[in-house]
Amino acid sequence: MNRFVLAVSNAIARVTEAALGPYQSAMIRIGFSATWLLFLLRELPHRQELYGPDGPWSWNLAEQLVSANGAFSALMWSDGQFWFETVYVLAVLSSLLLLLGWHTRAMSVLFMVGVLSLQNRSVFMGDGGDNVLHLMSIYLVLTRCGQVWSLDERRARRTREAHARGEHVVDRAGPALWGALGLVLVSATLLGRLDGDPVVPVLLWVLWLAQALWWAVGRFGRSGRSRIMLDVIGNIVHNGALLVIMAEACLIYATAGWYKIQGSRWQDGTAVYYPLHLESFSPWPALADLLSANGLMVMLVTYGTVAVQVAFPFTLFNRRVKNVLLAAMITEHAVIAVVLGLPFFSLAMIAADSVFLPTPFLRRLGEGAARARGRLFARFRKRLAGGADTPLPRPPKQRTPSEPGPVGGVPPQEAGAGGVPSQQAGGDNVRPQAGGDGVRRQPGDGGGEGGPGRENPENPDPTHVGFPA
């Protein structure tokens, strides 16, 4: 009984004390924002036909459908050309800024609005990946996806350095951004633009009020206990959303696999042959003919696809088997992108798969990207200066906001089941400790007034007068 109570206590502490999976949440942020951004840029010359007010699926037809199903779409607020161009440009900009990790919380809300507005405006424009993107854009607003690999992380690091020098940093962009969003939200509500299905409007209002409360506590709160409570709630919401994303990915593969089992073409091992010879899915006919010429290969790929999709949800508790199947599924989607000409469907599924990637692999990937970026900048500076190459120091390893210790050092970290990392550097039983001022602190926090601490990138400092990112 004592072991059970201890296990439950450790689980509660792990879920409430830190936002788990910082690298995995960063991967899904980068993956989905890049997928949507590339799609919008590719369809930029055809945006009028896809989503414009005078396209084949006209604004009047879309209005009839939206009136019937109550779906949210900001494009239905006006049938003017200027409004359409504005929404499209904002969708592109929000995707780019979310990809870079600039004020990720606000950008994730704008990203969700852009995805829902365009997709609900023209429901027939998609290849299957749009359904995944539609759902994940909603889940993404509930995650703290800017802890690593983001401009928010760099801003938090610079804020810590400024506090160490005794400087006071004020974030003016956050309050201004959320103030503008609040003005638009109030105006849309008063004008009746949010009538219809209440899910999205309620979610928008809850998010805005939560940010306002967070700002008010950080700006006017005299005790750190209120901030700690809000931080705990934020961790719980983040971890819950990450769990939902993992469950959604498993559900997609499980249902796809079990439905395939019931198909006669999947049962006789010939299902893969037929889409290779459909004109709509044959950008490379010669390659499709080459792959379908071998009957044994067609049969192995057909049965292998079903086996991997059905088995994957059951392998999450075995890390090695899970990683093997994960590599097989990512390879399969890469092949689908090239052979069947479905790049955005494949990118969306790979982004969903990345939530299961092991943390050590993602950290090595980030270090490699940092080294490549350093070499690229060195060559660029050399061309500008016309001088010789100078060796660059090895970039320091990043630590996650939940890790104690110096910024430059990263303690070992193991990935938990499903790719979500375990509590880092200090074990599962690390708990906040009370400082001299009565405020609970994590190990590694600065104890002095204005000293350096382990701030969350989405709100670097309890006395920070800005909003969380």
Secondary structure, 3 states (H helix, E strand, C coil): CHHHHHHHHHHHHHHHHCCCCHHHHHHHHHHHHHHHHHHHHHCHHHHHHHHCCCCCCCHHHHHHHHHHHCCCCHHHHCCCHHHHHHHHHHHHHHHHHHHHCCCHHHHHHHHHHHHHHHHHHCCCCCCCHHHHHHHHHHHHCCCCCCCCCCHHHHHHHHHHHHHHCCCCCCCCHHHHHHHHHHHHHHHHHHCCCCCCCCHHHHHHHHHHHHHHHHHHHHHHCCCCHHHHHHHHHHHHHHHHHHHHHHHHHHHHHHHHHHHHHCCHHHHCCCHHHCHHHCHHHCCCHHHHHHHHCCHHHHHHHHHHHHHHHHHHHHHCCCHHHHHHHHHHHHHHHHHHHHHCCCHHHHHHHHHHHHHHCCHHHHHHHHHHHHHHHHHHHHHHHHHHHCCCCCCCCCCCCCCCCCCCCCCCCCCCCCECHHHCECCCCCCCCCCCEECCCCCEECCCCCCCCCCCCCCECCECCCCCCCCCC
